[in-house]
């Protein structure tokens, strides 16, 4: 505060106010020597300026003095020493100027010290308020920057969720279908366009409804069913009253993609993937048949989900045994559950 661009205006106003206050209350009569009005005015303004400038000098170097003691405490302590010196000098100079006994009275020194200390306390109080206000604004600005960075990171993440590998795999599958079954290829292309439409729609959204996410997942599962035929079996068990609960976009697709990526399955030995809404959680569960020479890890996809939920102040639950792998996702801001209407259906059915 003491190095503010208006640093010469503030002490002038404060000095004028202090002078008028003392003059109107006859405070100058407490001194053991009669002070002319002009001398009193100059003395008061000079003391205020001296207190201000000494604090400005201390503030400039106080941050380098100690990291263990708060700078405001050091500032105030050193400013008291400065006020004592300023008060002593002021009575000496004034006494010399007046050519009288002004400087030789301890009462005059104590009164000047009291005035300087009051000004110093007032200025340091304002400085403390200004200091913490700046800290608050800085943290607020930092929080906004962090929020922006997280939003940009999430945008980049969401844009990369359907990665080039996934894209080219689907183009390859589409190409094969065009030579085998043109109607099926048309349906495949429709589902693929729905997937990318969903990604573009939600790439700046933090959350989407469970209903929209399930519709998106249905299109993705339809693509997998066309690619792998009966090698994948998808089932879901949901409470339909929870469809308006919220969930980060594309997290269910990432989990299903994780299943396909890390497991072995064939038409003779199909893989069953279950989606269950249980309480306030959405659970994806699958049999564990990890591919040879590849460890079954949470991978980048699930880590992405962990990070996104962490940003929302939530945690996901990952469970792995020798038989199954399961991820439980919290549903965000749920309304009161009005009833349980669970049913098991084929998720790939329209």
N, C-alpha and C positions, 0 to 999 in steps of 0.2 A: 504493500500500500504506500509506503513512504517514498517509493520511486515511481509513483504514478505520474502520468504526463501533466497532471494539474497540481503537482507537488508544491508549487509556489503560491497557488491560489488558496488551497485549504488552510495552511497556517495563517495566511493574511486574514481570512474570514474569522478563524478561531481567535486570533489575536485581537481583532476589533471587537468581537463579542465579549471576550474576557475583559478588555479595557472598559467597555460600557457597563458590564456587570459590576466590576469593582467600583467604578465611578458612581453609579447609581446607589450602590449599597454603602458608599463611603468606606470601602475597604482600605483605601490608601491611608486613612487616619490611624490604622493600627501600627504603622511604621513610627519609629522614634525620631523621625526627621520629616519635615514637610517636603513633599515632592510636588513640584510644579506639574500641571496637567500634561504639558508636552513631554516632560521627562518621564512621567509615569507611562504615557502612551508608548514612547519609544522603548522603554524598559520592558514593558509587557510584550510588545510585538517581537522584540529581539529574543526574549526568553522563549516564546512559543516557537519562533523560527529555529533557535538553537536546539531546542528539544526535538523538533521535527528532523532537522538535518543530522543530528547525532544518531537518531533512530534509523534514518536512511542509510547512514554509513555502517551502522551495526548490522542492519538487515542485509546489506550487500555481502558481508563476510561471515555472517553467523552460521550459514549452512556448512561451512568448512571447518568450524571449530570443534564440533563433536557430533557423533552420530548416535550416541547413547542417550543424550538429553534432548528433549524436544526443543527445536529452534526458538519457539515462542518464549520458553522459560529463560533460555540464554539471552534472548533479545531484551526481555523485561529486566533481568538482573543487571545486565550491562548498562541499560538505559538509566537505572537508578543511580549508578556510579556517575554517569554522564550528567544527570540532573544535579547531583551534588556539586560537581565541578562547575557547571554552568551557573548555579546559584551563588557560589563563592566568587566567581569572576564578576558576576553582575553587580554584587554589592560593592566589590572593590572598585570596579570601574565607575559605578555611579557615585560612590563616595569621593573618588578622585575628581570626577567631573563637577560635583557640587561643591567640592572643597570644604566639606563639613564632616561631621562624625558619623555619617550614614554607614560607612563600611566597618566601623568599629563596634557596632551593636550586634550581639548574638541574636537578638529578637528579629532584627531586620533580615539576618541570614536565614533564620528558621522560617520566617514568613515567606521569604522568596523561595526557599526549598519546598515549603508546603504548596505554594502556587505551582512551581515547576513540576512537583510530583503529581499534583492533581491533573495538570495538563498531560503529563506523561502517561498516567493511568488511563485517562480518557483515550489518548491516541493508541495506546497498546491494546485497549479493549476493542476499538474499531479495527485495528490491525488483525487481531485474532479472529474477529467476525469475517473480515475480508479474506483472511488466510483459509479458514475452513470453508467459506463459500466457494473460493477458487478450487479447493480440493474436491468439493462436492460436484462442481460443474465439470471438473476434469474427469472425475469418475463417471459422471453421467455421459460425457462425450465419449469416453473410452468404452462404456457399455454400448452406446449406439454404434460405434465403429465395430465392436465385436459382433454385435447383432448383424450388421451389414456384411461382415466377413463370413459369418456363419451362414447367412442367407445365400451369399454368393457360392460358398463351398457346397451348400446343399443343392443349389441349382446345378452346379457342375456335376455333383454326384448323381443327381437324378437323371441328368442328361446322359450320363455314362452307364446308367444301370442296364439299359438294353445295349450291351456293348457290341462292337463290330463283329465279334465272334458269333454272338447270337444273331445279329443281322444277316451275316453271310450264310450261316447255317439255314436260316429260314429262306433266304433267296435260293439256296441250293435245293432245299426241299420243294420250294415252289416250282423251280425249273423241272424237277423230276415229275411233279404232279401234272405239269402242263403237257408232258409227253404221254402220261398214263391216263389221266382223267381230267378233262378240261373243266367240268362242272365242279369237281373237288378243288381244282386249282383256283377257280373263281372264289369259292368259299374261303379257301386258305388266304387269299389276297385280301378279302373283306375283313377277316379276323385280324390279319396283320396290320391293316390300316387302322382298325379300331384301337389296337394296342398303341400305335404311335400317336394317334389322336389323343388318347388318354395321357400319354407322356407329355405331349405338347401343352395340353390343357392344365396339367398339374405341376409342371416343372418349376413354377414359382410359388406353389402352395406348400404350406407347412403340413397341413392335414387334409384328409379327404374322408368322406363317410365310408363306413364299412360296406354299405350297399354298393357304392361306386367301385370300391376296391374289389369286391366279389365279382361284379360284372366284368371288370378288367381281367381278373384272374380266370374267369370262365372262357374268355377269348383266348387267353394264353394257353389254357389247358386244351382247348379245342385244337390249337396248333400242334401241341404235343401228341394228342390223340391221332391226328392225321399222320404225324411222322412215325410214331412208335406203335400204332395200331392198338392192340389189346395188351401191350406190355406194361402199360401204366393204368392203374385203377385209382380213380379219385373219388373220395367220399367226403361229405361234410355233414356236420351236426350243429345246427345253429339255432339260437333263440331269435326269432324274427323281430322281437321287440327291440333288439339291440342294433338293428341295421343302420340307425342314424348316429350311432357312436362313431368316434373319429379314430383315424389311424394314419400314419405317414404313407404317402403314395408309393405304390409299387413294392412294398415290403413283402407282401405275400408272394408276388411273382419271384422275387429274389430267393425266397426260401424254397419254392418249388424248383427253381432253376438249380439251386444248390443240391437238391435231391437227385436230379437228373445227372448233374455233373460228376457226383462223387460215388454213385452206386451202379451196380451191375443188375440189369433186369432184361428179361426176354419174354416173348409171348408164352413160352412154356413155364416160366417162373416170373410172373408179373410182379411189379412193385406196387404196393398199396400205400397211398398217401391220404391221410385223414386231416380234415380241418374241423376243429371243434371250438365252439364258443362256450366257454365255461366260466360262469361268474362274470368278471370284468376282464377276461383274458381271451385272446384268440390264439388257439394252439394249432400248430402244424406238426404232425407226427408221421414218421415213416419207418419202415423196416431198415435195418442197417446191413447193407451188403456192400461194403466198401470195395472199391476196385483194387486189384493187386498192385503192389509197388507204389501205392499212393495212400498217404495217411488221410484219414477223414478229419478234417479240421473245420473250424468255423469259417475260415477263409475271408476274403475281402468282402464278399456280399453280406455275411452276417455281421462282420465288424462294422460295416457301413450302417446297418440297422441299429447296432449297439450305440454307435456315436450319435445317430439321429434321435434316438430315445433319450440318451443322456442330455442332449441339448434341450429336450422337453422336460427334463427333471424326472424321467422314468427309467426303469431298468427292465430289461427282458430277461427271461429265464431260459437257459440252455441246458438241456439234460441229455446225456449220452450214456447208454449202457451197451452191453455186448449184443443186444437184440434190436434196439431202436434208437432213433435220434429225434429229439423233440425241442421245439422252440415255442415259448409262451410269450405273446405280445400283449402288453397292457392296452386296453381300450381307453382312449382319452376323453375326459369330461363326460362320463356316462350319466344318462338320466336314470331316474329310479326305475328299477326292473319291475314291470307291471305284470309279468307272468312268464311262464316257461312253456314254449311251444316248439319243442325240439322234434326234428324229424331227420332221418338219414336218407339222402338221395344221392344220385349220381351227379356230381358237379359238372360233368361235361354235357349233361342233358340240357336242351334248350327249353 
